């Protein structure tokens, strides 16, 4: 009988976690898929127990990513205006 309570409690925690993730309260997305980035076993613990440290690490990861080179004045259009334009959101 005690095992059923544990299984029920685990199921309730999974459902509550899924609802909170869906509502945007917590972020359970896989942040290790990005190149570099803040990966590790303690990333989720930092997000919950040290949110300022986690946000600082995310901002550092964003700032350390290499941006695309800016176009120069003499480069021309490089085919930008040829063809169909697709904007992905």
Biopython code that builds the backbone (N, CA, C, O; Angstrom):
import numpy as np
from Bio.PDB.StructureBuilder import StructureBuilder

atoms = [
    (1, "UNK", "N", (0.818, -1.193, 0.000)),
    (1, "UNK", "CA", (0.000, 0.000, 0.000)),
    (1, "UNK", "C", (0.860, 1.255, 0.000)),
    (1, "UNK", "O", (0.496, 2.257, -0.614)),
    (2, "UNK", "N", (2.015, 1.206, 0.694)),
    (2, "UNK", "CA", (2.891, 2.367, 0.759)),
    (2, "UNK", "C", (3.485, 2.674, -0.614)),
    (2, "UNK", "O", (3.703, 3.839, -0.947)),
    (3, "UNK", "N", (3.745, 1.649, -1.403)),
    (3, "UNK", "CA", (4.300, 1.840, -2.743)),
    (3, "UNK", "C", (3.361, 2.611, -3.660)),
    (3, "UNK", "O", (3.811, 3.379, -4.511)),
    (4, "UNK", "N", (2.061, 2.409, -3.490)),
    (4, "UNK", "CA", (1.093, 3.146, -4.308)),
    (4, "UNK", "C", (1.129, 4.636, -4.013)),
    (4, "UNK", "O", (0.962, 5.452, -4.919)),
    (5, "UNK", "N", (1.343, 4.997, -2.764)),
    (5, "UNK", "CA", (1.439, 6.425, -2.410)),
    (5, "UNK", "C", (2.672, 7.048, -3.056)),
    (5, "UNK", "O", (2.621, 8.180, -3.537)),
    (6, "UNK", "N", (3.769, 6.315, -3.066)),
    (6, "UNK", "CA", (4.991, 6.844, -3.687)),
    (6, "UNK", "C", (4.821, 7.015, -5.196)),
    (6, "UNK", "O", (5.238, 8.024, -5.765)),
    (7, "UNK", "N", (4.213, 6.033, -5.827)),
    (7, "UNK", "CA", (3.965, 6.131, -7.266)),
    (7, "UNK", "C", (2.995, 7.265, -7.565)),
    (7, "UNK", "O", (3.183, 8.013, -8.525)),
    (8, "UNK", "N", (1.962, 7.393, -6.747)),
    (8, "UNK", "CA", (1.001, 8.487, -6.919)),
    (8, "UNK", "C", (1.646, 9.847, -6.713)),
    (8, "UNK", "O", (1.368, 10.784, -7.462)),
    (9, "UNK", "N", (2.506, 9.969, -5.702)),
    (9, "UNK", "CA", (3.201, 11.234, -5.454)),
    (9, "UNK", "C", (4.128, 11.576, -6.620)),
    (9, "UNK", "O", (4.200, 12.734, -7.034)),
    (10, "UNK", "N", (4.835, 10.582, -7.150)),
    (10, "UNK", "CA", (5.717, 10.815, -8.295)),
    (10, "UNK", "C", (4.912, 11.257, -9.514)),
    (10, "UNK", "O", (5.338, 12.149, -10.247)),
    (11, "UNK", "N", (3.753, 10.642, -9.736)),
    (11, "UNK", "CA", (2.913, 11.017, -10.873)),
    (11, "UNK", "C", (2.391, 12.439, -10.712)),
    (11, "UNK", "O", (2.347, 13.199, -11.680)),
    (12, "UNK", "N", (1.997, 12.801, -9.500)),
    (12, "UNK", "CA", (1.515, 14.166, -9.255)),
    (12, "UNK", "C", (2.634, 15.179, -9.492)),
    (12, "UNK", "O", (2.395, 16.234, -10.078)),
    (13, "UNK", "N", (3.849, 14.872, -9.045)),
    (13, "UNK", "CA", (4.973, 15.780, -9.267)),
    (13, "UNK", "C", (5.283, 15.953, -10.752)),
    (13, "UNK", "O", (5.591, 17.057, -11.202)),
    (14, "UNK", "N", (5.202, 14.864, -11.510)),
    (14, "UNK", "CA", (5.440, 14.956, -12.951)),
    (14, "UNK", "C", (4.371, 15.820, -13.620)),
    (14, "UNK", "O", (4.684, 16.648, -14.475)),
    (15, "UNK", "N", (3.122, 15.630, -13.233)),
    (15, "UNK", "CA", (2.028, 16.419, -13.826)),
    (15, "UNK", "C", (2.168, 17.891, -13.453)),
    (15, "UNK", "O", (2.000, 18.761, -14.308)),
    (16, "UNK", "N", (2.472, 18.180, -12.190)),
    (16, "UNK", "CA", (2.647, 19.575, -11.761)),
    (16, "UNK", "C", (3.822, 20.210, -12.499)),
    (16, "UNK", "O", (3.732, 21.360, -12.927)),
    (17, "UNK", "N", (4.918, 19.477, -12.653)),
    (17, "UNK", "CA", (6.067, 19.995, -13.395)),
    (17, "UNK", "C", (5.720, 20.278, -14.847)),
    (17, "UNK", "O", (6.145, 21.292, -15.400)),
    (18, "UNK", "N", (4.951, 19.391, -15.470)),
    (18, "UNK", "CA", (4.557, 19.602, -16.867)),
    (18, "UNK", "C", (3.651, 20.819, -17.009)),
    (18, "UNK", "O", (3.783, 21.589, -17.960)),
    (19, "UNK", "N", (2.728, 20.992, -16.061)),
    (19, "UNK", "CA", (1.823, 22.149, -16.116)),
    (19, "UNK", "C", (2.601, 23.438, -15.909)),
    (19, "UNK", "O", (2.364, 24.417, -16.617)),
    (20, "UNK", "N", (3.524, 23.462, -14.954)),
    (20, "UNK", "CA", (4.325, 24.666, -14.710)),
    (20, "UNK", "C", (5.232, 24.988, -15.897)),
    (20, "UNK", "O", (5.436, 26.156, -16.226)),
    (21, "UNK", "N", (5.775, 23.953, -16.538)),
    (21, "UNK", "CA", (6.596, 24.178, -17.726)),
    (21, "UNK", "C", (5.762, 24.745, -18.866)),
    (21, "UNK", "O", (6.192, 25.662, -19.565)),
    (22, "UNK", "N", (4.573, 24.197, -19.047)),
    (22, "UNK", "CA", (3.673, 24.658, -20.106)),
    (22, "UNK", "C", (3.228, 26.102, -19.872)),
    (22, "UNK", "O", (3.034, 26.861, -20.822)),
    (23, "UNK", "N", (3.067, 26.477, -18.591)),
    (23, "UNK", "CA", (2.648, 27.838, -18.246)),
    (23, "UNK", "C", (3.808, 28.825, -18.307)),
    (23, "UNK", "O", (3.585, 30.034, -18.252)),
    (24, "UNK", "N", (5.039, 28.336, -18.419)),
    (24, "UNK", "CA", (6.185, 29.229, -18.514)),
    (24, "UNK", "C", (6.772, 29.618, -17.173)),
    (24, "UNK", "O", (7.624, 30.505, -17.111)),
    (25, "UNK", "N", (6.339, 28.977, -16.098)),
    (25, "UNK", "CA", (6.858, 29.286, -14.770)),
    (25, "UNK", "C", (8.262, 28.721, -14.602)),
    (25, "UNK", "O", (9.131, 29.381, -14.032)),
    (26, "UNK", "N", (8.493, 27.505, -15.092)),
    (26, "UNK", "CA", (9.819, 26.903, -15.061)),
    (26, "UNK", "C", (10.224, 26.537, -16.484)),
    (26, "UNK", "O", (9.373, 26.329, -17.349)),
    (27, "UNK", "N", (11.524, 26.462, -16.714)),
    (27, "UNK", "CA", (12.038, 26.152, -18.041)),
    (27, "UNK", "C", (12.776, 24.826, -17.987)),
    (27, "UNK", "O", (13.843, 24.731, -17.380)),
    (28, "UNK", "N", (12.221, 23.814, -18.611)),
    (28, "UNK", "CA", (12.824, 22.485, -18.617)),
    (28, "UNK", "C", (13.402, 22.125, -19.980)),
    (28, "UNK", "O", (13.656, 20.951, -20.248)),
    (29, "UNK", "N", (13.615, 23.110, -20.843)),
    (29, "UNK", "CA", (14.133, 22.813, -22.175)),
    (29, "UNK", "C", (15.588, 22.362, -22.089)),
    (29, "UNK", "O", (16.293, 22.670, -21.128)),
    (30, "UNK", "N", (16.014, 21.642, -23.089)),
    (30, "UNK", "CA", (17.372, 21.104, -23.129)),
    (30, "UNK", "C", (18.330, 22.194, -23.577)),
    (30, "UNK", "O", (18.420, 22.502, -24.765)),
    (31, "UNK", "N", (19.035, 22.767, -22.637)),
    (31, "UNK", "CA", (19.955, 23.854, -22.951)),
    (31, "UNK", "C", (21.312, 23.348, -23.422)),
    (31, "UNK", "O", (22.172, 24.147, -23.792)),
    (32, "UNK", "N", (21.516, 22.034, -23.415)),
    (32, "UNK", "CA", (22.796, 21.492, -23.842)),
    (32, "UNK", "C", (22.873, 21.332, -25.351)),
    (32, "UNK", "O", (23.942, 21.012, -25.870)),
    (33, "UNK", "N", (21.783, 21.542, -26.070)),
    (33, "UNK", "CA", (21.810, 21.384, -27.529)),
    (33, "UNK", "C", (22.522, 22.537, -28.212)),
    (33, "UNK", "O", (23.017, 22.379, -29.328)),
    (34, "UNK", "N", (22.581, 23.682, -27.572)),
    (34, "UNK", "CA", (23.299, 24.819, -28.146)),
    (34, "UNK", "C", (24.793, 24.537, -28.089)),
    (34, "UNK", "O", (25.260, 23.800, -27.221)),
    (35, "UNK", "N", (25.536, 25.123, -29.015)),
    (35, "UNK", "CA", (26.976, 24.932, -28.975)),
    (35, "UNK", "C", (27.532, 25.710, -27.784)),
    (35, "UNK", "O", (27.140, 26.850, -27.539)),
    (36, "UNK", "N", (28.433, 25.093, -27.062)),
    (36, "UNK", "CA", (28.946, 25.721, -25.849)),
    (36, "UNK", "C", (27.856, 25.732, -24.811)),
    (36, "UNK", "O", (27.224, 24.706, -24.558)),
    (37, "UNK", "N", (27.633, 26.857, -24.219)),
    (37, "UNK", "CA", (26.500, 26.999, -23.320)),
    (37, "UNK", "C", (26.766, 26.497, -21.919)),
    (37, "UNK", "O", (27.841, 25.981, -21.616)),
    (38, "UNK", "N", (25.801, 26.653, -21.101)),
    (38, "UNK", "CA", (25.879, 26.278, -19.703)),
    (38, "UNK", "C", (25.275, 24.893, -19.556)),
    (38, "UNK", "O", (24.059, 24.753, -19.423)),
    (39, "UNK", "N", (26.104, 23.886, -19.580)),
    (39, "UNK", "CA", (25.598, 22.525, -19.451)),
    (39, "UNK", "C", (26.167, 21.912, -18.189)),
    (39, "UNK", "O", (27.224, 22.323, -17.709)),
    (40, "UNK", "N", (25.485, 20.957, -17.670)),
    (40, "UNK", "CA", (25.952, 20.272, -16.475)),
    (40, "UNK", "C", (24.787, 19.795, -15.649)),
    (40, "UNK", "O", (23.638, 20.174, -15.880)),
    (41, "UNK", "N", (25.098, 18.963, -14.686)),
    (41, "UNK", "CA", (24.057, 18.383, -13.856)),
    (41, "UNK", "C", (23.459, 19.393, -12.891)),
    (41, "UNK", "O", (22.325, 19.215, -12.447)),
    (42, "UNK", "N", (24.185, 20.441, -12.556)),
    (42, "UNK", "CA", (23.704, 21.401, -11.573)),
    (42, "UNK", "C", (23.005, 22.597, -12.202)),
    (42, "UNK", "O", (22.643, 23.531, -11.486)),
    (43, "UNK", "N", (22.805, 22.601, -13.507)),
    (43, "UNK", "CA", (22.141, 23.719, -14.172)),
    (43, "UNK", "C", (20.708, 23.909, -13.700)),
    (43, "UNK", "O", (20.284, 25.041, -13.468)),
    (44, "UNK", "N", (19.961, 22.837, -13.555)),
    (44, "UNK", "CA", (18.575, 22.942, -13.087)),
    (44, "UNK", "C", (18.532, 23.364, -11.628)),
    (44, "UNK", "O", (17.645, 24.122, -11.235)),
    (45, "UNK", "N", (19.476, 22.888, -10.812)),
    (45, "UNK", "CA", (19.513, 23.283, -9.408)),
    (45, "UNK", "C", (19.836, 24.764, -9.287)),
    (45, "UNK", "O", (19.268, 25.446, -8.435)),
    (46, "UNK", "N", (20.734, 25.274, -10.118)),
    (46, "UNK", "CA", (21.035, 26.706, -10.102)),
    (46, "UNK", "C", (19.826, 27.523, -10.510)),
    (46, "UNK", "O", (19.586, 28.596, -9.957)),
    (47, "UNK", "N", (19.063, 27.027, -11.475)),
    (47, "UNK", "CA", (17.889, 27.761, -11.921)),
    (47, "UNK", "C", (16.861, 27.883, -10.802)),
    (47, "UNK", "O", (16.171, 28.897, -10.702)),
    (48, "UNK", "N", (16.755, 26.862, -9.967)),
    (48, "UNK", "CA", (15.762, 26.872, -8.893)),
    (48, "UNK", "C", (16.281, 27.579, -7.647)),
    (48, "UNK", "O", (15.591, 28.433, -7.091)),
    (49, "UNK", "N", (17.487, 27.235, -7.201)),
    (49, "UNK", "CA", (17.974, 27.711, -5.912)),
    (49, "UNK", "C", (18.862, 28.943, -6.000)),
    (49, "UNK", "O", (19.038, 29.630, -4.993)),
    (50, "UNK", "N", (19.428, 29.250, -7.160)),
    (50, "UNK", "CA", (20.260, 30.440, -7.329)),
    (50, "UNK", "C", (19.916, 31.090, -8.675)),
    (50, "UNK", "O", (20.728, 31.067, -9.600)),
    (51, "UNK", "N", (18.718, 31.668, -8.784)),
    (51, "UNK", "CA", (18.288, 32.182, -10.085)),
    (51, "UNK", "C", (19.157, 33.316, -10.616)),
    (51, "UNK", "O", (19.316, 33.440, -11.830)),
    (52, "UNK", "N", (19.720, 34.143, -9.746)),
    (52, "UNK", "CA", (20.565, 35.232, -10.246)),
    (52, "UNK", "C", (21.854, 34.679, -10.855)),
    (52, "UNK", "O", (22.334, 35.204, -11.860)),
    (53, "UNK", "N", (22.416, 33.628, -10.261)),
    (53, "UNK", "CA", (23.610, 32.988, -10.828)),
    (53, "UNK", "C", (23.280, 32.353, -12.179)),
    (53, "UNK", "O", (24.056, 32.451, -13.129)),
    (54, "UNK", "N", (22.126, 31.706, -12.248)),
    (54, "UNK", "CA", (21.720, 31.066, -13.491)),
    (54, "UNK", "C", (21.510, 32.102, -14.593)),
    (54, "UNK", "O", (21.987, 31.920, -15.713)),
    (55, "UNK", "N", (20.796, 33.193, -14.282)),
    (55, "UNK", "CA", (20.563, 34.239, -15.284)),
    (55, "UNK", "C", (21.872, 34.878, -15.726)),
    (55, "UNK", "O", (22.032, 35.198, -16.904)),
    (56, "UNK", "N", (22.816, 35.069, -14.798)),
    (56, "UNK", "CA", (24.118, 35.624, -15.160)),
    (56, "UNK", "C", (24.861, 34.682, -16.100)),
    (56, "UNK", "O", (25.513, 35.135, -17.041)),
    (57, "UNK", "N", (24.770, 33.375, -15.855)),
    (57, "UNK", "CA", (25.432, 32.411, -16.730)),
    (57, "UNK", "C", (24.794, 32.388, -18.114)),
    (57, "UNK", "O", (25.502, 32.297, -19.118)),
    (58, "UNK", "N", (23.472, 32.467, -18.182)),
    (58, "UNK", "CA", (22.790, 32.491, -19.474)),
    (58, "UNK", "C", (23.187, 33.736, -20.248)),
    (58, "UNK", "O", (23.428, 33.662, -21.453)),
    (59, "UNK", "N", (23.259, 34.877, -19.577)),
    (59, "UNK", "CA", (23.662, 36.121, -20.248)),
    (59, "UNK", "C", (25.110, 36.035, -20.716)),
    (59, "UNK", "O", (25.430, 36.518, -21.802)),
    (60, "UNK", "N", (25.989, 35.434, -19.923)),
    (60, "UNK", "CA", (27.375, 35.255, -20.337)),
    (60, "UNK", "C", (27.462, 34.360, -21.566)),
    (60, "UNK", "O", (28.265, 34.616, -22.463)),
    (61, "UNK", "N", (26.639, 33.308, -21.614)),
    (61, "UNK", "CA", (26.615, 32.431, -22.782)),
    (61, "UNK", "C", (26.143, 33.187, -24.021)),
    (61, "UNK", "O", (26.682, 32.995, -25.111)),
    (62, "UNK", "N", (25.135, 34.047, -23.856)),
    (62, "UNK", "CA", (24.646, 34.837, -24.991)),
    (62, "UNK", "C", (25.715, 35.796, -25.498)),
    (62, "UNK", "O", (25.875, 35.965, -26.706)),
    (63, "UNK", "N", (26.445, 36.422, -24.585)),
    (63, "UNK", "CA", (27.446, 37.399, -24.983)),
    (63, "UNK", "C", (28.689, 36.753, -25.574)),
    (63, "UNK", "O", (29.402, 37.388, -26.351)),
    (64, "UNK", "N", (28.961, 35.499, -25.220)),
    (64, "UNK", "CA", (30.161, 34.845, -25.729)),
    (64, "UNK", "C", (29.949, 34.214, -27.104)),
    (64, "UNK", "O", (30.917, 33.797, -27.741)),
    (65, "UNK", "N", (28.710, 34.137, -27.571)),
    (65, "UNK", "CA", (28.450, 33.592, -28.902)),
    (65, "UNK", "C", (28.958, 34.572, -29.960)),
    (65, "UNK", "O", (28.816, 35.787, -29.824)),
    (66, "UNK", "N", (29.540, 34.029, -30.990)),
    (66, "UNK", "CA", (30.086, 34.885, -32.043)),
    (66, "UNK", "C", (28.971, 35.363, -32.971)),
    (66, "UNK", "O", (28.220, 34.545, -33.504)),
    (67, "UNK", "N", (28.857, 36.666, -33.170)),
    (67, "UNK", "CA", (27.820, 37.178, -34.063)),
    (67, "UNK", "C", (28.235, 37.018, -35.529)),
    (67, "UNK", "O", (29.407, 36.808, -35.838)),
    (68, "UNK", "N", (27.270, 37.118, -36.399)),
    (68, "UNK", "CA", (27.560, 37.088, -37.832)),
    (68, "UNK", "C", (28.261, 38.381, -38.215)),
    (68, "UNK", "O", (27.975, 39.431, -37.639)),
    (69, "UNK", "N", (29.170, 38.321, -39.173)),
    (69, "UNK", "CA", (29.871, 39.544, -39.564)),
    (69, "UNK", "C", (28.918, 40.548, -40.219)),
    (69, "UNK", "O", (28.041, 40.173, -40.997)),
    (70, "UNK", "N", (29.104, 41.809, -39.896)),
    (70, "UNK", "CA", (28.269, 42.868, -40.450)),
    (70, "UNK", "C", (28.689, 43.142, -41.896)),
    (70, "UNK", "O", (29.876, 43.068, -42.214)),
    (71, "UNK", "N", (27.742, 43.455, -42.768)),
    (71, "UNK", "CA", (28.107, 43.759, -44.158)),
    (71, "UNK", "C", (28.839, 45.096, -44.248)),
    (71, "UNK", "O", (28.600, 46.013, -43.462)),
    (72, "UNK", "N", (29.723, 45.178, -45.215)),
    (72, "UNK", "CA", (30.454, 46.419, -45.460)),
    (72, "UNK", "C", (29.764, 47.207, -46.561)),
    (72, "UNK", "O", (28.938, 46.667, -47.297)),
    (73, "UNK", "N", (30.103, 48.473, -46.669)),
    (73, "UNK", "CA", (29.433, 49.353, -47.628)),
    (73, "UNK", "C", (29.649, 48.911, -49.077)),
    (73, "UNK", "O", (28.739, 49.069, -49.890)),
    (74, "UNK", "N", (30.781, 48.381, -49.423)),
    (74, "UNK", "CA", (31.074, 48.007, -50.803)),
    (74, "UNK", "C", (30.726, 46.578, -51.160)),
    (74, "UNK", "O", (31.100, 46.126, -52.242)),
    (75, "UNK", "N", (30.037, 45.847, -50.316)),
    (75, "UNK", "CA", (29.750, 44.438, -50.557)),
    (75, "UNK", "C", (28.685, 44.192, -51.618)),
    (75, "UNK", "O", (28.674, 43.118, -52.219)),
    (76, "UNK", "N", (27.805, 45.128, -51.866)),
    (76, "UNK", "CA", (26.700, 44.896, -52.787)),
    (76, "UNK", "C", (25.567, 44.179, -52.076)),
    (76, "UNK", "O", (25.568, 44.050, -50.852)),
    (77, "UNK", "N", (24.591, 43.709, -52.864)),
    (77, "UNK", "CA", (23.426, 43.087, -52.221)),
    (77, "UNK", "C", (23.618, 41.590, -51.969)),
    (77, "UNK", "O", (22.873, 41.016, -51.175)),
    (78, "UNK", "N", (24.597, 40.935, -52.621)),
    (78, "UNK", "CA", (24.906, 39.512, -52.437)),
    (78, "UNK", "C", (23.684, 38.622, -52.620)),
    (78, "UNK", "O", (23.556, 37.606, -51.938)),
    (79, "UNK", "N", (22.795, 38.983, -53.519)),
    (79, "UNK", "CA", (21.647, 38.155, -53.827)),
    (79, "UNK", "C", (20.517, 38.251, -52.821)),
    (79, "UNK", "O", (19.632, 37.395, -52.815)),
    (80, "UNK", "N", (20.522, 39.255, -51.981)),
    (80, "UNK", "CA", (19.478, 39.385, -50.969)),
    (80, "UNK", "C", (18.127, 39.646, -51.619)),
    (80, "UNK", "O", (17.107, 39.138, -51.152)),
    (81, "UNK", "N", (18.109, 40.434, -52.691)),
    (81, "UNK", "CA", (16.847, 40.806, -53.314)),
    (81, "UNK", "C", (16.438, 39.856, -54.436)),
    (81, "UNK", "O", (15.437, 40.102, -55.108)),
    (82, "UNK", "N", (17.179, 38.794, -54.648)),
    (82, "UNK", "CA", (16.834, 37.819, -55.667)),
    (82, "UNK", "C", (16.040, 36.688, -55.042)),
    (82, "UNK", "O", (16.520, 36.008, -54.135)),
    (83, "UNK", "N", (14.826, 36.490, -55.528)),
    (83, "UNK", "CA", (14.031, 35.375, -55.043)),
    (83, "UNK", "C", (13.027, 35.761, -53.979)),
    (83, "UNK", "O", (12.723, 36.936, -53.771)),
    (84, "UNK", "N", (12.533, 34.762, -53.330)),
    (84, "UNK", "CA", (11.455, 34.939, -52.363)),
    (84, "UNK", "C", (12.035, 35.130, -50.952)),
    (84, "UNK", "O", (13.025, 34.492, -50.592)),
    (85, "UNK", "N", (11.422, 35.995, -50.175)),
    (85, "UNK", "CA", (11.866, 36.271, -48.813)),
    (85, "UNK", "C", (10.994, 35.486, -47.833)),
    (85, "UNK", "O", (9.767, 35.576, -47.879)),
    (86, "UNK", "N", (11.624, 34.725, -46.953)),
    (86, "UNK", "CA", (10.918, 33.950, -45.955)),
    (86, "UNK", "C", (11.370, 34.395, -44.576)),
    (86, "UNK", "O", (12.566, 34.392, -44.283)),
    (87, "UNK", "N", (10.429, 34.778, -43.728)),
    (87, "UNK", "CA", (10.743, 35.167, -42.354)),
    (87, "UNK", "C", (10.239, 34.070, -41.438)),
    (87, "UNK", "O", (9.041, 33.789, -41.392)),
    (88, "UNK", "N", (11.156, 33.450, -40.707)),
    (88, "UNK", "CA", (10.793, 32.373, -39.781)),
    (88, "UNK", "C", (10.744, 32.930, -38.376)),
    (88, "UNK", "O", (11.662, 33.614, -37.923)),
    (89, "UNK", "N", (9.656, 32.625, -37.701)),
    (89, "UNK", "CA", (9.524, 33.081, -36.303)),
    (89, "UNK", "C", (9.714, 31.938, -35.361)),
    (89, "UNK", "O", (9.640, 32.120, -34.146)),
]
sb = StructureBuilder()
sb.init_structure("model")
sb.init_model(0)
sb.init_chain("A")
sb.init_seg("    ")
for serial, (resi, resn, name, xyz) in enumerate(atoms, 1):
    if name == "N":
        sb.init_residue(resn, " ", resi, " ")
    sb.init_atom(name, np.array(xyz, "f"), 0.0, 1.0, " ", f" {name:<3s}", serial, name[0])
structure = sb.get_structure()
